[in-house]
C-alpha cells in the first residue's frame, strides 16, 4: 500500500513538473515572461476545473479549483475553452 501511494505521488508530481515545463517552454517560444496555468477536469464532472500547474502570477493556485483564482477574465477564458 505504501509503495503504491508513493508511486502515485511521484506520478502526480511528475505531471505537475511536466505541465509547468510546458508553460515555461510556450512562453519562451512566444518571447513572453513565464506566466500561465494548466487545468484539468474529469469528463462529466460539474465541479470547477483544478489547476495542476502554474507559473508567474498564478503559481499560488496550484492544486486549487479554478474558481478560486482572483481573476475573472482567466476563469472565463478557461471555462469557455
N, C-alpha and C positions, 0 to 999 in steps of 0.2 A: 504494500500500500504506500509506504514512504517513497519507494523507488518510482512508482507510477506518478505520485504527486510531484516529485522533483522533476521528472521528465515533462510533465505538463507545465510546470513553472518555467522551465528552460525554453520550451516551445513558445510560451506566451511572451517571455522577454525577448526571444529571437524575433518574434513578429513585431514587437514594439520597435526594436532596433532597426529592422528591415524597413518598416514604414517611415521611421524618422530619416533613414538614409535616402529614401525615395524623395521625401520633401526637400532635403538638402540638395540632392542632385538636380531636381527640377528647377529649383531656384537658381542654382549655379548656371544651368543651361540658359535660363532666361535673363541672367545678369541681375538677379534680384537678391536682396538680403534674405536669409532663411527665415521663413515665417509661413506657417500653414498648419493644417491638420488633416488627419485621415480618420474617417469614421466608419463603423460597421453597424449593421443591423440585421438581425435574423429575418429571413423571409417570413412574412405573415405576422411579424411582431408589431404591436401597436405602440410600444414604448419608444422614447426618443433614441435616435442612434447614439452609440457610445464612441467617444474619442479614444482611439487606440494608439495614436502617435501625434505629436505636435512639436512645433519649434517656434522660436521667436515669442511674440506676444501671447501665443496660445499654449505655451509649454505647461502652464499651470493646470490645463484642462485634461491632461492625460488621465484616462480611466474614469472620466466624468461623463454623464449624459450630455449630449449636445445642447439641450435646452437650458443647461446651467451656465453656458457661456454668456458673458455680458456683452454681446454683440449681435443685435437683431438682424443686421444685414448678412452676417455669416450664417446664422441659423436659417434664415430664409433661403439663402443660396444652396445650402446643403439639403434642406428639406425639399426643395424643388428640383433637385438633380435626379 
